[in-house]
Amino acid sequence: MARSKGAKNHLLGLGLDNQDQHKRITQGDGFSLVGGSAETHERMTETVIKTVEDLQRHGRNLQDAPAEQVRDLLRKHDRSR
C-alpha cells in the first residue's frame, strides 16, 4: 500500500493486560502508548524510547522512517522476546 504524499507514520502501542483499572497513556512525537499493566506500559515505553534514540542516531524519526526499519528496531529493543 503506497502512502500519500505528506503522510506521516504514527506508532500506536496498546497494552491489554491492565487489571488495576489505571489509565496509562504516554505520547510523544510519532507515537502513542495506551493501557497495559504498570510493567507492560513501562516495557512499551522503554522499547519505543530506545527505538527513537536509534532512529535519531541515523538522522530519522518515527514519522518518516521506513516501516521495516521501525519494526526491526522495535524487535531489537523488545526485552520481552
N, CA, C and O atoms as CSV, one atom per row, in Angstrom:
chain,resi,resn,atom,element,x,y,z
A,1,MET,N,N,0.850,-1.172,0.000
A,1,MET,CA,C,0.000,0.000,0.000
A,1,MET,C,C,0.896,1.236,0.000
A,1,MET,O,O,1.761,1.373,0.866
A,2,ALA,N,N,0.706,2.097,-0.922
A,2,ALA,CA,C,1.513,3.314,-1.043
A,2,ALA,C,C,0.954,4.401,-0.126
A,2,ALA,O,O,-0.259,4.541,0.033
A,3,ARG,N,N,1.869,5.165,0.472
A,3,ARG,CA,C,1.447,6.283,1.312
A,3,ARG,C,C,1.224,7.501,0.440
A,3,ARG,O,O,1.912,7.703,-0.561
A,4,SER,N,N,0.256,8.305,0.832
A,4,SER,CA,C,0.043,9.553,0.107
A,4,SER,C,C,1.146,10.536,0.490
A,4,SER,O,O,1.738,10.437,1.565
A,5,LYS,N,N,1.409,11.479,-0.401
A,5,LYS,CA,C,2.443,12.468,-0.127
A,5,LYS,C,C,2.084,13.257,1.114
A,5,LYS,O,O,0.936,13.653,1.314
A,6,GLY,N,N,3.088,13.475,1.940
A,6,GLY,CA,C,2.871,14.229,3.167
A,6,GLY,C,C,2.370,13.392,4.328
A,6,GLY,O,O,2.308,13.879,5.457
A,7,ALA,N,N,2.006,12.125,4.070
A,7,ALA,CA,C,1.526,11.258,5.149
A,7,ALA,C,C,2.688,10.901,6.062
A,7,ALA,O,O,3.812,10.693,5.607
A,8,LYS,N,N,2.404,10.833,7.339
A,8,LYS,CA,C,3.441,10.504,8.313
A,8,LYS,C,C,3.001,9.293,9.121
A,8,LYS,O,O,1.815,9.084,9.376
A,9,ASN,N,N,3.990,8.503,9.514
A,9,ASN,CA,C,3.727,7.338,10.344
A,9,ASN,C,C,3.364,7.767,11.758
A,9,ASN,O,O,3.791,8.823,12.225
A,10,HIS,N,N,2.579,6.948,12.428
A,10,HIS,CA,C,2.309,7.130,13.850
A,10,HIS,C,C,2.243,5.743,14.462
A,10,HIS,O,O,1.448,4.907,14.034
A,11,LEU,N,N,3.072,5.499,15.458
A,11,LEU,CA,C,3.138,4.212,16.129
A,11,LEU,C,C,2.136,4.202,17.277
A,11,LEU,O,O,2.116,5.120,18.097
A,12,LEU,N,N,1.308,3.166,17.334
A,12,LEU,CA,C,0.333,3.008,18.404
A,12,LEU,C,C,0.638,1.721,19.149
A,12,LEU,O,O,0.635,0.639,18.563
A,13,GLY,N,N,0.902,1.842,20.453
A,13,GLY,CA,C,1.118,0.677,21.307
A,13,GLY,C,C,-0.093,0.511,22.201
A,13,GLY,O,O,-0.552,1.470,22.821
A,14,LEU,N,N,-0.611,-0.709,22.268
A,14,LEU,CA,C,-1.813,-0.971,23.040
A,14,LEU,C,C,-1.558,-2.128,23.993
A,14,LEU,O,O,-1.318,-3.253,23.556
A,15,GLY,N,N,-1.608,-1.856,25.297
A,15,GLY,CA,C,-1.455,-2.898,26.317
A,15,GLY,C,C,-2.819,-3.379,26.744
A,15,GLY,O,O,-3.694,-2.576,27.068
A,16,LEU,N,N,-3.008,-4.687,26.747
A,16,LEU,CA,C,-4.336,-5.246,27.044
A,16,LEU,C,C,-4.410,-5.993,28.369
A,16,LEU,O,O,-5.437,-6.597,28.679
A,17,ASP,N,N,-3.335,-5.961,29.156
A,17,ASP,CA,C,-3.303,-6.766,30.375
A,17,ASP,C,C,-3.546,-5.965,31.652
A,17,ASP,O,O,-3.122,-6.394,32.725
A,18,ASN,N,N,-4.209,-4.829,31.570
A,18,ASN,CA,C,-4.433,-3.981,32.740
A,18,ASN,C,C,-5.508,-4.588,33.643
A,18,ASN,O,O,-6.645,-4.793,33.220
A,19,GLN,N,N,-5.134,-4.869,34.881
A,19,GLN,CA,C,-6.072,-5.432,35.856
A,19,GLN,C,C,-6.453,-4.418,36.941
A,19,GLN,O,O,-7.418,-4.631,37.675
A,20,ASP,N,N,-5.698,-3.311,37.045
A,20,ASP,CA,C,-5.884,-2.392,38.164
A,20,ASP,C,C,-6.718,-1.157,37.816
A,20,ASP,O,O,-6.892,-0.276,38.659
A,21,GLN,N,N,-7.225,-1.084,36.611
A,21,GLN,CA,C,-8.112,-0.002,36.174
A,21,GLN,C,C,-7.444,1.367,36.074
A,21,GLN,O,O,-8.143,2.365,35.897
A,22,HIS,N,N,-6.119,1.452,36.180
A,22,HIS,CA,C,-5.419,2.715,35.959
A,22,HIS,C,C,-5.425,3.029,34.469
A,22,HIS,O,O,-5.324,2.131,33.634
A,23,LYS,N,N,-5.541,4.285,34.154
A,23,LYS,CA,C,-5.488,4.739,32.757
A,23,LYS,C,C,-4.064,5.189,32.469
A,23,LYS,O,O,-3.622,6.216,32.985
A,24,ARG,N,N,-3.347,4.438,31.654
A,24,ARG,CA,C,-1.958,4.775,31.336
A,24,ARG,C,C,-1.870,5.222,29.885
A,24,ARG,O,O,-2.240,4.486,28.971
A,25,ILE,N,N,-1.375,6.434,29.688
A,25,ILE,CA,C,-1.222,6.994,28.345
A,25,ILE,C,C,0.117,7.714,28.295
A,25,ILE,O,O,0.409,8.566,29.135
A,26,THR,N,N,0.924,7.365,27.305
A,26,THR,CA,C,2.187,8.049,27.073
A,26,THR,C,C,2.223,8.439,25.606
A,26,THR,O,O,2.004,7.603,24.730
A,27,GLN,N,N,2.501,9.715,25.337
A,27,GLN,CA,C,2.554,10.190,23.959
A,27,GLN,C,C,3.857,10.928,23.713
A,27,GLN,O,O,4.430,11.535,24.618
A,28,GLY,N,N,4.308,10.866,22.480
A,28,GLY,CA,C,5.496,11.588,22.058
A,28,GLY,C,C,5.403,11.854,20.569
A,28,GLY,O,O,4.393,11.539,19.940
A,29,ASP,N,N,6.442,12.425,20.006
A,29,ASP,CA,C,6.447,12.700,18.570
A,29,ASP,C,C,6.373,11.397,17.794
A,29,ASP,O,O,7.336,10.632,17.749
A,30,GLY,N,N,5.235,11.155,17.191
A,30,GLY,CA,C,5.068,9.986,16.334
A,30,GLY,C,C,4.620,8.727,17.025
A,30,GLY,O,O,4.572,7.676,16.385
A,31,PHE,N,N,4.285,8.777,18.315
A,31,PHE,CA,C,3.812,7.559,18.978
A,31,PHE,C,C,2.815,7.866,20.082
A,31,PHE,O,O,2.817,8.949,20.669
A,32,SER,N,N,1.966,6.885,20.347
A,32,SER,CA,C,1.019,6.910,21.466
A,32,SER,C,C,0.992,5.512,22.061
A,32,SER,O,O,0.845,4.525,21.340
A,33,LEU,N,N,1.136,5.431,23.378
A,33,LEU,CA,C,1.073,4.156,24.092
A,33,LEU,C,C,-0.099,4.233,25.054
A,33,LEU,O,O,-0.214,5.184,25.828
A,34,VAL,N,N,-0.972,3.230,25.007
A,34,VAL,CA,C,-2.203,3.265,25.784
A,34,VAL,C,C,-2.393,1.932,26.486
A,34,VAL,O,O,-2.229,0.867,25.891
A,35,GLY,N,N,-2.748,2.013,27.777
A,35,GLY,CA,C,-3.153,0.830,28.518
A,35,GLY,C,C,-2.010,-0.026,29.002
A,35,GLY,O,O,-0.846,0.374,28.992
A,36,GLY,N,N,-2.379,-1.210,29.424
A,36,GLY,CA,C,-1.439,-2.181,29.947
A,36,GLY,C,C,-1.237,-2.030,31.438
A,36,GLY,O,O,-1.559,-1.000,32.031
A,37,SER,N,N,-0.695,-3.081,32.030
A,37,SER,CA,C,-0.319,-3.026,33.436
A,37,SER,C,C,0.852,-2.061,33.567
A,37,SER,O,O,1.412,-1.621,32.563
A,38,ALA,N,N,1.221,-1.733,34.796
A,38,ALA,CA,C,2.365,-0.842,35.002
A,38,ALA,C,C,3.610,-1.423,34.333
A,38,ALA,O,O,4.353,-0.692,33.678
A,39,GLU,N,N,3.845,-2.711,34.486
A,39,GLU,CA,C,5.019,-3.361,33.896
A,39,GLU,C,C,4.973,-3.335,32.372
A,39,GLU,O,O,5.970,-3.013,31.725
A,40,THR,N,N,3.842,-3.665,31.809
A,40,THR,CA,C,3.702,-3.680,30.344
A,40,THR,C,C,3.882,-2.280,29.772
A,40,THR,O,O,4.581,-2.103,28.775
A,41,HIS,N,N,3.261,-1.291,30.389
A,41,HIS,CA,C,3.351,0.077,29.886
A,41,HIS,C,C,4.797,0.577,29.963
A,41,HIS,O,O,5.285,1.234,29.043
A,42,GLU,N,N,5.464,0.264,31.053
A,42,GLU,CA,C,6.864,0.652,31.198
A,42,GLU,C,C,7.729,-0.009,30.119
A,42,GLU,O,O,8.607,0.632,29.542
A,43,ARG,N,N,7.475,-1.287,29.854
A,43,ARG,CA,C,8.231,-2.010,28.830
A,43,ARG,C,C,7.978,-1.418,27.445
A,43,ARG,O,O,8.912,-1.263,26.658
A,44,MET,N,N,6.724,-1.088,27.142
A,44,MET,CA,C,6.414,-0.465,25.851
A,44,MET,C,C,7.129,0.878,25.723
A,44,MET,O,O,7.701,1.189,24.678
A,45,THR,N,N,7.091,1.671,26.797
A,45,THR,CA,C,7.718,2.996,26.776
A,45,THR,C,C,9.223,2.874,26.561
A,45,THR,O,O,9.792,3.586,25.733
A,46,GLU,N,N,9.860,1.990,27.290
A,46,GLU,CA,C,11.304,1.787,27.158
A,46,GLU,C,C,11.670,1.344,25.738
A,46,GLU,O,O,12.650,1.822,25.167
A,47,THR,N,N,10.891,0.443,25.183
A,47,THR,CA,C,11.153,-0.056,23.831
A,47,THR,C,C,11.061,1.068,22.802
A,47,THR,O,O,11.924,1.189,21.933
A,48,VAL,N,N,10.027,1.882,22.900
A,48,VAL,CA,C,9.845,2.983,21.948
A,48,VAL,C,C,10.931,4.036,22.115
A,48,VAL,O,O,11.452,4.545,21.123
A,49,ILE,N,N,11.276,4.365,23.339
A,49,ILE,CA,C,12.322,5.378,23.565
A,49,ILE,C,C,13.652,4.922,22.971
A,49,ILE,O,O,14.336,5.705,22.312
A,50,LYS,N,N,14.020,3.673,23.198
A,50,LYS,CA,C,15.275,3.153,22.628
A,50,LYS,C,C,15.215,3.141,21.099
A,50,LYS,O,O,16.216,3.409,20.435
A,51,THR,N,N,14.063,2.836,20.555
A,51,THR,CA,C,13.889,2.837,19.096
A,51,THR,C,C,14.051,4.250,18.544
A,51,THR,O,O,14.735,4.448,17.540
A,52,VAL,N,N,13.428,5.228,19.189
A,52,VAL,CA,C,13.541,6.628,18.762
A,52,VAL,C,C,14.995,7.083,18.843
A,52,VAL,O,O,15.478,7.769,17.941
A,53,GLU,N,N,15.693,6.712,19.902
A,53,GLU,CA,C,17.106,7.087,20.033
A,53,GLU,C,C,17.948,6.497,18.898
A,53,GLU,O,O,18.811,7.179,18.345
A,54,ASP,N,N,17.700,5.237,18.554
A,54,ASP,CA,C,18.419,4.614,17.428
A,54,ASP,C,C,18.128,5.347,16.123
A,54,ASP,O,O,19.037,5.608,15.336
A,55,LEU,N,N,16.866,5.675,15.900
A,55,LEU,CA,C,16.497,6.386,14.676
A,55,LEU,C,C,17.184,7.748,14.616
A,55,LEU,O,O,17.667,8.157,13.560
A,56,GLN,N,N,17.227,8.440,15.736
A,56,GLN,CA,C,17.866,9.758,15.776
A,56,GLN,C,C,19.348,9.665,15.431
A,56,GLN,O,O,19.887,10.547,14.764
A,57,ARG,N,N,20.009,8.599,15.885
A,57,ARG,CA,C,21.427,8.404,15.549
A,57,ARG,C,C,21.630,8.245,14.041
A,57,ARG,O,O,22.709,8.518,13.515
A,58,HIS,N,N,20.577,7.800,13.359
A,58,HIS,CA,C,20.629,7.627,11.905
A,58,HIS,C,C,19.970,8.794,11.162
A,58,HIS,O,O,19.747,8.715,9.954
A,59,GLY,N,N,19.660,9.878,11.886
A,59,GLY,CA,C,19.077,11.063,11.263
A,59,GLY,C,C,17.624,10.905,10.855
A,59,GLY,O,O,17.164,11.588,9.940
A,60,ARG,N,N,16.899,10.027,11.513
A,60,ARG,CA,C,15.485,9.780,11.192
A,60,ARG,C,C,14.632,9.967,12.437
A,60,ARG,O,O,15.137,10.172,13.541
A,61,ASN,N,N,13.320,9.890,12.223
A,61,ASN,CA,C,12.374,9.879,13.333
A,61,ASN,C,C,11.252,8.902,12.996
A,61,ASN,O,O,11.187,8.384,11.881
A,62,LEU,N,N,10.374,8.652,13.958
A,62,LEU,CA,C,9.296,7.684,13.742
A,62,LEU,C,C,8.380,8.069,12.588
A,62,LEU,O,O,7.855,7.206,11.885
A,63,GLN,N,N,8.193,9.368,12.399
A,63,GLN,CA,C,7.237,9.821,11.388
A,63,GLN,C,C,7.703,9.556,9.962
A,63,GLN,O,O,6.870,9.340,9.082
A,64,ASP,N,N,9.008,9.565,9.710
A,64,ASP,CA,C,9.460,9.416,8.324
A,64,ASP,C,C,10.315,8.177,8.067
A,64,ASP,O,O,10.722,7.942,6.929
A,65,ALA,N,N,10.590,7.399,9.074
A,65,ALA,CA,C,11.400,6.190,8.884
A,65,ALA,C,C,10.574,5.120,8.170
A,65,ALA,O,O,9.360,5.037,8.356
A,66,PRO,N,N,11.241,4.304,7.354
A,66,PRO,CA,C,10.528,3.194,6.713
A,66,PRO,C,C,9.967,2.235,7.769
A,66,PRO,O,O,10.617,1.969,8.780
A,67,ALA,N,N,8.778,1.727,7.533
A,67,ALA,CA,C,8.117,0.836,8.490
A,67,ALA,C,C,8.987,-0.362,8.829
A,67,ALA,O,O,8.997,-0.811,9.976
A,68,GLU,N,N,9.712,-0.883,7.860
A,68,GLU,CA,C,10.565,-2.051,8.092
A,68,GLU,C,C,11.676,-1.718,9.089
A,68,GLU,O,O,12.014,-2.541,9.940
A,69,GLN,N,N,12.241,-0.522,8.985
A,69,GLN,CA,C,13.300,-0.110,9.900
A,69,GLN,C,C,12.748,0.038,11.320
A,69,GLN,O,O,13.382,-0.397,12.281
A,70,VAL,N,N,11.581,0.645,11.451
A,70,VAL,CA,C,10.953,0.803,12.761
A,70,VAL,C,C,10.643,-0.571,13.351
A,70,VAL,O,O,10.917,-0.820,14.525
A,71,ARG,N,N,10.081,-1.451,12.551
A,71,ARG,CA,C,9.759,-2.807,13.012
A,71,ARG,C,C,11.001,-3.520,13.525
A,71,ARG,O,O,10.981,-4.114,14.604
A,72,ASP,N,N,12.080,-3.462,12.756
A,72,ASP,CA,C,13.317,-4.147,13.141
A,72,ASP,C,C,13.884,-3.580,14.445
A,72,ASP,O,O,14.360,-4.333,15.294
A,73,LEU,N,N,13.834,-2.263,14.601
A,73,LEU,CA,C,14.353,-1.647,15.822
A,73,LEU,C,C,13.468,-1.974,17.024
A,73,LEU,O,O,13.981,-2.207,18.119
A,74,LEU,N,N,12.161,-1.994,16.839
A,74,LEU,CA,C,11.266,-2.365,17.936
A,74,LEU,C,C,11.557,-3.786,18.400
A,74,LEU,O,O,11.593,-4.055,19.601
A,75,ARG,N,N,11.762,-4.685,17.464
A,75,ARG,CA,C,12.096,-6.070,17.818
A,75,ARG,C,C,13.441,-6.142,18.536
A,75,ARG,O,O,13.596,-6.900,19.494
A,76,LYS,N,N,14.394,-5.371,18.083
A,76,LYS,CA,C,15.728,-5.344,18.701
A,76,LYS,C,C,15.646,-4.916,20.176
A,76,LYS,O,O,16.344,-5.473,21.023
A,77,HIS,N,N,14.807,-3.943,20.473
A,77,HIS,CA,C,14.744,-3.368,21.807
A,77,HIS,C,C,13.676,-3.978,22.712
A,77,HIS,O,O,13.589,-3.606,23.882
A,78,ASP,N,N,12.872,-4.891,22.210
A,78,ASP,CA,C,11.812,-5.507,23.000
A,78,ASP,C,C,12.426,-6.548,23.932
A,78,ASP,O,O,12.811,-7.633,23.494
A,79,ARG,N,N,12.516,-6.212,25.225
A,79,ARG,CA,C,13.153,-7.124,26.172
A,79,ARG,C,C,12.267,-8.304,26.561
A,79,ARG,O,O,12.723,-9.200,27.271
A,80,SER,N,N,11.017,-8.324,26.115
A,80,SER,CA,C,10.123,-9.443,26.454
A,80,SER,C,C,10.327,-10.630,25.507
A,80,SER,O,O,9.757,-11.700,25.719
A,81,ARG,N,N,11.133,-10.441,24.473
A,81,ARG,CA,C,11.358,-11.510,23.476
A,81,ARG,C,C,12.446,-12.435,23.923
A,81,ARG,O,O,12.772,-13.390,23.218
